[in-house]
C-alpha cells in the first residue's frame, strides 16, 4: 500500500431480499395483493458492492 500511496482501503458487499421463508406457496407475503391483480412480480433482489480507497 505504501508503493501506491494508499493509507486505507475498505471493501464492502450488501445483499437484500435473497430468500423468503413462508408457508404461502402461491404469492409473496410482503407484496401488495389486490383483488384485481392477484399475481404480481416477486420482490427484487438487490446486490451492492464497492471499494473505498483513501490516498
PDB file of N, CA, C and O in Angstrom:
ATOM      1  N   UNK A   1       0.824  -1.191   0.000  1.00  0.00           N
ATOM      2  CA  UNK A   1       0.000   0.000   0.000  1.00  0.00           C
ATOM      3  C   UNK A   1       0.866   1.251   0.000  1.00  0.00           C
ATOM      4  O   UNK A   1       0.450   2.285  -0.524  1.00  0.00           O
ATOM      5  N   UNK A   2       2.054   1.179   0.573  1.00  0.00           N
ATOM      6  CA  UNK A   2       2.931   2.355   0.571  1.00  0.00           C
ATOM      7  C   UNK A   2       3.378   2.707  -0.841  1.00  0.00           C
ATOM      8  O   UNK A   2       3.489   3.885  -1.182  1.00  0.00           O
ATOM      9  N   UNK A   3       3.634   1.694  -1.664  1.00  0.00           N
ATOM     10  CA  UNK A   3       4.088   1.939  -3.028  1.00  0.00           C
ATOM     11  C   UNK A   3       3.020   2.646  -3.857  1.00  0.00           C
ATOM     12  O   UNK A   3       3.345   3.434  -4.745  1.00  0.00           O
ATOM     13  N   UNK A   4       1.731   2.366  -3.567  1.00  0.00           N
ATOM     14  CA  UNK A   4       0.624   3.003  -4.276  1.00  0.00           C
ATOM     15  C   UNK A   4       0.137   4.278  -3.586  1.00  0.00           C
ATOM     16  O   UNK A   4      -0.795   4.922  -4.066  1.00  0.00           O
ATOM     17  N   UNK A   5       0.757   4.644  -2.469  1.00  0.00           N
ATOM     18  CA  UNK A   5       0.414   5.845  -1.688  1.00  0.00           C
ATOM     19  C   UNK A   5      -1.023   5.793  -1.175  1.00  0.00           C
ATOM     20  O   UNK A   5      -1.704   6.818  -1.132  1.00  0.00           O
ATOM     21  N   UNK A   6      -1.489   4.600  -0.784  1.00  0.00           N
ATOM     22  CA  UNK A   6      -2.814   4.448  -0.181  1.00  0.00           C
ATOM     23  C   UNK A   6      -2.653   4.320   1.322  1.00  0.00           C
ATOM     24  O   UNK A   6      -1.744   3.643   1.803  1.00  0.00           O
ATOM     25  N   UNK A   7      -3.548   4.979   2.069  1.00  0.00           N
ATOM     26  CA  UNK A   7      -3.480   4.862   3.527  1.00  0.00           C
ATOM     27  C   UNK A   7      -4.559   3.932   4.073  1.00  0.00           C
ATOM     28  O   UNK A   7      -4.429   3.401   5.176  1.00  0.00           O
ATOM     29  N   UNK A   8      -5.627   3.737   3.294  1.00  0.00           N
ATOM     30  CA  UNK A   8      -6.720   2.903   3.786  1.00  0.00           C
ATOM     31  C   UNK A   8      -7.512   2.366   2.596  1.00  0.00           C
ATOM     32  O   UNK A   8      -7.740   3.077   1.617  1.00  0.00           O
ATOM     33  N   UNK A   9      -7.926   1.107   2.694  1.00  0.00           N
ATOM     34  CA  UNK A   9      -8.793   0.514   1.677  1.00  0.00           C
ATOM     35  C   UNK A   9      -9.886  -0.287   2.377  1.00  0.00           C
ATOM     36  O   UNK A   9      -9.608  -1.058   3.295  1.00  0.00           O
ATOM     37  N   UNK A  10     -11.131  -0.100   1.939  1.00  0.00           N
ATOM     38  CA  UNK A  10     -12.276  -0.798   2.513  1.00  0.00           C
ATOM     39  C   UNK A  10     -13.070  -1.446   1.371  1.00  0.00           C
ATOM     40  O   UNK A  10     -13.427  -0.784   0.397  1.00  0.00           O
ATOM     41  N   UNK A  11     -13.336  -2.738   1.507  1.00  0.00           N
ATOM     42  CA  UNK A  11     -14.137  -3.472   0.532  1.00  0.00           C
ATOM     43  C   UNK A  11     -15.431  -3.881   1.225  1.00  0.00           C
ATOM     44  O   UNK A  11     -15.402  -4.412   2.335  1.00  0.00           O
ATOM     45  N   UNK A  12     -16.571  -3.633   0.570  1.00  0.00           N
ATOM     46  CA  UNK A  12     -17.850  -3.960   1.198  1.00  0.00           C
ATOM     47  C   UNK A  12     -18.790  -4.618   0.200  1.00  0.00           C
ATOM     48  O   UNK A  12     -18.652  -4.460  -1.013  1.00  0.00           O
ATOM     49  N   UNK A  13     -19.758  -5.367   0.747  1.00  0.00           N
ATOM     50  CA  UNK A  13     -20.798  -6.014  -0.058  1.00  0.00           C
ATOM     51  C   UNK A  13     -22.084  -6.050   0.755  1.00  0.00           C
ATOM     52  O   UNK A  13     -22.051  -6.150   1.982  1.00  0.00           O
ATOM     53  N   UNK A  14     -23.223  -5.966   0.058  1.00  0.00           N
ATOM     54  CA  UNK A  14     -24.529  -5.971   0.700  1.00  0.00           C
ATOM     55  C   UNK A  14     -25.518  -6.684  -0.217  1.00  0.00           C
ATOM     56  O   UNK A  14     -25.430  -6.572  -1.439  1.00  0.00           O
ATOM     57  N   UNK A  15     -26.453  -7.412   0.372  1.00  0.00           N
ATOM     58  CA  UNK A  15     -27.493  -8.093  -0.409  1.00  0.00           C
ATOM     59  C   UNK A  15     -28.816  -7.973   0.341  1.00  0.00           C
ATOM     60  O   UNK A  15     -28.855  -8.075   1.567  1.00  0.00           O
ATOM     61  N   UNK A  16     -29.905  -7.753  -0.410  1.00  0.00           N
ATOM     62  CA  UNK A  16     -31.241  -7.633   0.182  1.00  0.00           C
ATOM     63  C   UNK A  16     -32.213  -8.555  -0.542  1.00  0.00           C
ATOM     64  O   UNK A  16     -32.085  -8.783  -1.745  1.00  0.00           O
ATOM     65  N   UNK A  17     -33.182  -9.083   0.196  1.00  0.00           N
ATOM     66  CA  UNK A  17     -34.264  -9.922  -0.340  1.00  0.00           C
ATOM     67  C   UNK A  17     -33.744 -11.165  -1.066  1.00  0.00           C
ATOM     68  O   UNK A  17     -34.213 -11.491  -2.156  1.00  0.00           O
ATOM     69  N   UNK A  18     -32.784 -11.848  -0.466  1.00  0.00           N
ATOM     70  CA  UNK A  18     -32.233 -13.043  -1.107  1.00  0.00           C
ATOM     71  C   UNK A  18     -33.194 -14.220  -1.058  1.00  0.00           C
ATOM     72  O   UNK A  18     -33.383 -14.909  -2.061  1.00  0.00           O
ATOM     73  N   UNK A  19     -33.799 -14.456   0.090  1.00  0.00           N
ATOM     74  CA  UNK A  19     -34.740 -15.569   0.238  1.00  0.00           C
ATOM     75  C   UNK A  19     -35.941 -15.120   1.060  1.00  0.00           C
ATOM     76  O   UNK A  19     -35.846 -14.188   1.859  1.00  0.00           O
ATOM     77  N   UNK A  20     -37.062 -15.786   0.858  1.00  0.00           N
ATOM     78  CA  UNK A  20     -38.269 -15.550   1.649  1.00  0.00           C
ATOM     79  C   UNK A  20     -38.719 -16.879   2.225  1.00  0.00           C
ATOM     80  O   UNK A  20     -38.968 -17.829   1.484  1.00  0.00           O
ATOM     81  N   UNK A  21     -38.824 -16.950   3.541  1.00  0.00           N
ATOM     82  CA  UNK A  21     -39.308 -18.150   4.213  1.00  0.00           C
ATOM     83  C   UNK A  21     -40.773 -17.921   4.585  1.00  0.00           C
ATOM     84  O   UNK A  21     -41.089 -17.033   5.377  1.00  0.00           O
ATOM     85  N   UNK A  22     -41.653 -18.723   4.011  1.00  0.00           N
ATOM     86  CA  UNK A  22     -43.072 -18.531   4.238  1.00  0.00           C
ATOM     87  C   UNK A  22     -43.821 -19.832   3.985  1.00  0.00           C
ATOM     88  O   UNK A  22     -43.371 -20.688   3.225  1.00  0.00           O
ATOM     89  N   UNK A  23     -44.969 -19.964   4.635  1.00  0.00           N
ATOM     90  CA  UNK A  23     -45.836 -21.113   4.388  1.00  0.00           C
ATOM     91  C   UNK A  23     -46.639 -20.939   3.102  1.00  0.00           C
ATOM     92  O   UNK A  23     -47.160 -21.913   2.559  1.00  0.00           O
ATOM     93  N   UNK A  24     -46.742 -19.705   2.611  1.00  0.00           N
ATOM     94  CA  UNK A  24     -47.528 -19.420   1.420  1.00  0.00           C
ATOM     95  C   UNK A  24     -46.725 -19.769   0.179  1.00  0.00           C
ATOM     96  O   UNK A  24     -45.638 -19.227  -0.025  1.00  0.00           O
ATOM     97  N   UNK A  25     -47.232 -20.653  -0.640  1.00  0.00           N
ATOM     98  CA  UNK A  25     -46.525 -21.082  -1.846  1.00  0.00           C
ATOM     99  C   UNK A  25     -46.965 -20.303  -3.083  1.00  0.00           C
ATOM    100  O   UNK A  25     -46.229 -20.271  -4.069  1.00  0.00           O
ATOM    101  N   UNK A  26     -48.125 -19.683  -3.063  1.00  0.00           N
ATOM    102  CA  UNK A  26     -48.678 -19.038  -4.247  1.00  0.00           C
ATOM    103  C   UNK A  26     -48.190 -17.610  -4.449  1.00  0.00           C
ATOM    104  O   UNK A  26     -47.969 -17.197  -5.587  1.00  0.00           O
ATOM    105  N   UNK A  27     -48.017 -16.843  -3.374  1.00  0.00           N
ATOM    106  CA  UNK A  27     -47.686 -15.425  -3.511  1.00  0.00           C
ATOM    107  C   UNK A  27     -46.670 -15.028  -2.457  1.00  0.00           C
ATOM    108  O   UNK A  27     -46.507 -15.709  -1.445  1.00  0.00           O
ATOM    109  N   UNK A  28     -45.994 -13.930  -2.703  1.00  0.00           N
ATOM    110  CA  UNK A  28     -45.053 -13.377  -1.750  1.00  0.00           C
ATOM    111  C   UNK A  28     -45.840 -12.673  -0.648  1.00  0.00           C
ATOM    112  O   UNK A  28     -46.652 -11.802  -0.962  1.00  0.00           O
ATOM    113  N   UNK A  29     -45.641 -13.006   0.622  1.00  0.00           N
ATOM    114  CA  UNK A  29     -46.428 -12.391   1.690  1.00  0.00           C
ATOM    115  C   UNK A  29     -46.140 -10.901   1.882  1.00  0.00           C
ATOM    116  O   UNK A  29     -46.941 -10.207   2.507  1.00  0.00           O
ATOM    117  N   UNK A  30     -45.028 -10.393   1.366  1.00  0.00           N
ATOM    118  CA  UNK A  30     -44.698  -8.980   1.513  1.00  0.00           C
ATOM    119  C   UNK A  30     -45.209  -8.124   0.362  1.00  0.00           C
ATOM    120  O   UNK A  30     -45.148  -6.897   0.445  1.00  0.00           O
ATOM    121  N   UNK A  31     -45.707  -8.730  -0.699  1.00  0.00           N
ATOM    122  CA  UNK A  31     -46.187  -7.945  -1.834  1.00  0.00           C
ATOM    123  C   UNK A  31     -47.605  -7.440  -1.567  1.00  0.00           C
ATOM    124  O   UNK A  31     -48.346  -8.011  -0.767  1.00  0.00           O
ATOM    125  N   UNK A  32     -47.954  -6.376  -2.245  1.00  0.00           N
ATOM    126  CA  UNK A  32     -49.306  -5.834  -2.138  1.00  0.00           C
ATOM    127  C   UNK A  32     -50.227  -6.645  -3.043  1.00  0.00           C
ATOM    128  O   UNK A  32     -49.962  -6.775  -4.238  1.00  0.00           O
ATOM    129  N   UNK A  33     -51.287  -7.182  -2.495  1.00  0.00           N
ATOM    130  CA  UNK A  33     -52.193  -8.026  -3.269  1.00  0.00           C
ATOM    131  C   UNK A  33     -53.548  -7.333  -3.356  1.00  0.00           C
ATOM    132  O   UNK A  33     -54.154  -7.002  -2.336  1.00  0.00           O
ATOM    133  N   UNK A  34     -54.012  -7.119  -4.572  1.00  0.00           N
ATOM    134  CA  UNK A  34     -55.341  -6.579  -4.817  1.00  0.00           C
ATOM    135  C   UNK A  34     -56.226  -7.700  -5.358  1.00  0.00           C
ATOM    136  O   UNK A  34     -55.723  -8.738  -5.787  1.00  0.00           O
ATOM    137  N   UNK A  35     -57.494  -7.499  -5.338  1.00  0.00           N
ATOM    138  CA  UNK A  35     -58.392  -8.482  -5.953  1.00  0.00           C
ATOM    139  C   UNK A  35     -58.245  -8.482  -7.466  1.00  0.00           C
ATOM    140  O   UNK A  35     -58.400  -9.521  -8.109  1.00  0.00           O
ATOM    141  N   UNK A  36     -57.945  -7.315  -8.039  1.00  0.00           N
ATOM    142  CA  UNK A  36     -57.798  -7.205  -9.491  1.00  0.00           C
ATOM    143  C   UNK A  36     -56.461  -7.743  -9.983  1.00  0.00           C
ATOM    144  O   UNK A  36     -56.361  -8.236 -11.107  1.00  0.00           O
ATOM    145  N   UNK A  37     -55.439  -7.650  -9.148  1.00  0.00           N
ATOM    146  CA  UNK A  37     -54.089  -8.015  -9.557  1.00  0.00           C
ATOM    147  C   UNK A  37     -53.524  -9.030  -8.573  1.00  0.00           C
ATOM    148  O   UNK A  37     -52.705  -8.682  -7.722  1.00  0.00           O
ATOM    149  N   UNK A  38     -53.955 -10.280  -8.684  1.00  0.00           N
ATOM    150  CA  UNK A  38     -53.559 -11.298  -7.712  1.00  0.00           C
ATOM    151  C   UNK A  38     -52.106 -11.705  -7.891  1.00  0.00           C
ATOM    152  O   UNK A  38     -51.397 -11.889  -6.901  1.00  0.00           O
ATOM    153  N   UNK A  39     -51.651 -11.849  -9.111  1.00  0.00           N
ATOM    154  CA  UNK A  39     -50.283 -12.298  -9.346  1.00  0.00           C
ATOM    155  C   UNK A  39     -49.412 -11.105  -9.737  1.00  0.00           C
ATOM    156  O   UNK A  39     -49.611 -10.501 -10.791  1.00  0.00           O
ATOM    157  N   UNK A  40     -48.461 -10.776  -8.893  1.00  0.00           N
ATOM    158  CA  UNK A  40     -47.551  -9.668  -9.142  1.00  0.00           C
ATOM    159  C   UNK A  40     -46.133 -10.211  -9.278  1.00  0.00           C
ATOM    160  O   UNK A  40     -45.867 -11.379  -8.994  1.00  0.00           O
ATOM    161  N   UNK A  41     -45.242  -9.350  -9.714  1.00  0.00           N
ATOM    162  CA  UNK A  41     -43.842  -9.750  -9.830  1.00  0.00           C
ATOM    163  C   UNK A  41     -43.252  -9.966  -8.446  1.00  0.00           C
ATOM    164  O   UNK A  41     -43.657  -9.295  -7.496  1.00  0.00           O
ATOM    165  N   UNK A  42     -42.303 -10.890  -8.310  1.00  0.00           N
ATOM    166  CA  UNK A  42     -41.681 -11.123  -6.997  1.00  0.00           C
ATOM    167  C   UNK A  42     -40.808  -9.933  -6.584  1.00  0.00           C
ATOM    168  O   UNK A  42     -40.464  -9.083  -7.405  1.00  0.00           O
ATOM    169  N   UNK A  43     -40.466  -9.895  -5.318  1.00  0.00           N
ATOM    170  CA  UNK A  43     -39.604  -8.834  -4.806  1.00  0.00           C
ATOM    171  C   UNK A  43     -38.256  -8.885  -5.515  1.00  0.00           C
ATOM    172  O   UNK A  43     -37.732  -9.964  -5.795  1.00  0.00           O
ATOM    173  N   UNK A  44     -37.701  -7.710  -5.803  1.00  0.00           N
ATOM    174  CA  UNK A  44     -36.402  -7.657  -6.465  1.00  0.00           C
ATOM    175  C   UNK A  44     -35.291  -8.003  -5.490  1.00  0.00           C
ATOM    176  O   UNK A  44     -35.338  -7.626  -4.319  1.00  0.00           O
ATOM    177  N   UNK A  45     -34.302  -8.716  -5.974  1.00  0.00           N
ATOM    178  CA  UNK A  45     -33.093  -8.977  -5.201  1.00  0.00           C
ATOM    179  C   UNK A  45     -32.100  -7.869  -5.531  1.00  0.00           C
ATOM    180  O   UNK A  45     -31.928  -7.508  -6.695  1.00  0.00           O
ATOM    181  N   UNK A  46     -31.449  -7.333  -4.507  1.00  0.00           N
ATOM    182  CA  UNK A  46     -30.526  -6.227  -4.696  1.00  0.00           C
ATOM    183  C   UNK A  46     -29.150  -6.616  -4.192  1.00  0.00           C
ATOM    184  O   UNK A  46     -29.003  -7.078  -3.061  1.00  0.00           O
ATOM    185  N   UNK A  47     -28.141  -6.430  -5.032  1.00  0.00           N
ATOM    186  CA  UNK A  47     -26.756  -6.687  -4.668  1.00  0.00           C
ATOM    187  C   UNK A  47     -25.965  -5.400  -4.848  1.00  0.00           C
ATOM    188  O   UNK A  47     -26.064  -4.739  -5.881  1.00  0.00           O
ATOM    189  N   UNK A  48     -25.182  -5.051  -3.840  1.00  0.00           N
ATOM    190  CA  UNK A  48     -24.349  -3.848  -3.880  1.00  0.00           C
ATOM    191  C   UNK A  48     -22.954  -4.222  -3.423  1.00  0.00           C
ATOM    192  O   UNK A  48     -22.792  -4.953  -2.446  1.00  0.00           O
ATOM    193  N   UNK A  49     -21.946  -3.725  -4.124  1.00  0.00           N
ATOM    194  CA  UNK A  49     -20.563  -3.963  -3.739  1.00  0.00           C
ATOM    195  C   UNK A  49     -19.756  -2.721  -4.077  1.00  0.00           C
ATOM    196  O   UNK A  49     -20.106  -1.962  -4.981  1.00  0.00           O
ATOM    197  N   UNK A  50     -18.684  -2.527  -3.346  1.00  0.00           N
ATOM    198  CA  UNK A  50     -17.869  -1.359  -3.646  1.00  0.00           C
ATOM    199  C   UNK A  50     -16.526  -1.377  -2.931  1.00  0.00           C
ATOM    200  O   UNK A  50     -16.250  -2.237  -2.095  1.00  0.00           O
ATOM    201  N   UNK A  51     -15.718  -0.417  -3.283  1.00  0.00           N
ATOM    202  CA  UNK A  51     -14.380  -0.261  -2.699  1.00  0.00           C
ATOM    203  C   UNK A  51     -14.192   1.212  -2.367  1.00  0.00           C
ATOM    204  O   UNK A  51     -14.449   2.075  -3.206  1.00  0.00           O
ATOM    205  N   UNK A  52     -13.747   1.502  -1.157  1.00  0.00           N
ATOM    206  CA  UNK A  52     -13.378   2.858  -0.752  1.00  0.00           C
ATOM    207  C   UNK A  52     -11.864   2.892  -0.570  1.00  0.00           C
ATOM    208  O   UNK A  52     -11.304   2.080   0.167  1.00  0.00           O
ATOM    209  N   UNK A  53     -11.219   3.813  -1.229  1.00  0.00           N
ATOM    210  CA  UNK A  53      -9.769   3.943  -1.133  1.00  0.00           C
ATOM    211  C   UNK A  53      -9.435   5.351  -0.666  1.00  0.00           C
ATOM    212  O   UNK A  53      -9.937   6.329  -1.220  1.00  0.00           O
ATOM    213  N   UNK A  54      -8.585   5.453   0.357  1.00  0.00           N
ATOM    214  CA  UNK A  54      -8.120   6.746   0.852  1.00  0.00           C
ATOM    215  C   UNK A  54      -6.638   6.892   0.510  1.00  0.00           C
ATOM    216  O   UNK A  54      -5.825   6.028   0.838  1.00  0.00           O
ATOM    217  N   UNK A  55      -6.307   7.985  -0.146  1.00  0.00           N
ATOM    218  CA  UNK A  55      -4.918   8.241  -0.528  1.00  0.00           C
ATOM    219  C   UNK A  55      -4.262   9.191   0.441  1.00  0.00           C
ATOM    220  O   UNK A  55      -3.088   9.524   0.280  1.00  0.00           O
TER     221      UNK A  55
END
